[in-house]
Amino acid sequence: MPQLNPAPWFAILVFSWTVFLAILPPKVMAHSFPNEPAPQNTQKSQANSWSWPWL
């Protein structure tokens, strides 16, 4: 059966993994997001105590 011959399929497997591991990661890592997150305010907000009118 010709589909059991590993010669063409092994070359396709090696080439596809070469593409996935050598070419695509730098392209993905070079991607920049248009909206960079803003730094959060590190100051703690002042918590006001609730003044109940019936107490």
N, C-alpha and C positions, 0 to 999 in steps of 0.2 A: 504494500500500500504506500503510495507516495507521501501521504500526510505524516507518516511516521519517520520520514527522513529528517534528522535534526539539523542538517546543514543550513538550509535557508532560514528556518525559524530561529535558530540560535543567533544568527547574524542580525535578524530583525530585533530580537530581544536585546542584544547587546547595544545595538544602535539606539533603540528607543530609551533604554536606561541611561545611555550617554547623554541623550538630549535632555532627559528629565533631571539628571544630576549635575550637568555641566552648563547648560545653556539657560534653563528656566529659572533657577534660584537667583542669579544676579538680576535678572529682569524683574522678578517679584520683589526682591529686596530694594531695588531702586525706585519702587513706586512711592510716591509721596501723596499724602492725603491733602485735599484742598483746605480743609478746616482743621487746623492744629488746635488741640485742646488748650484752653487758657489755664494758667496756674490758679489754684484755689487760694482764697484768702486764708492766711494762717492765723489771723486774730480770732479769738473766741468772741462770739456775740454776747452782748450783755443781756442776761435773762432777767426780766422784770417780774417781780412777784405780783400775783393777781390780788387786787384789793376787792374783796367781796362787799357789796354795799349793805348786806344784812348782817354782817359780823360786827 
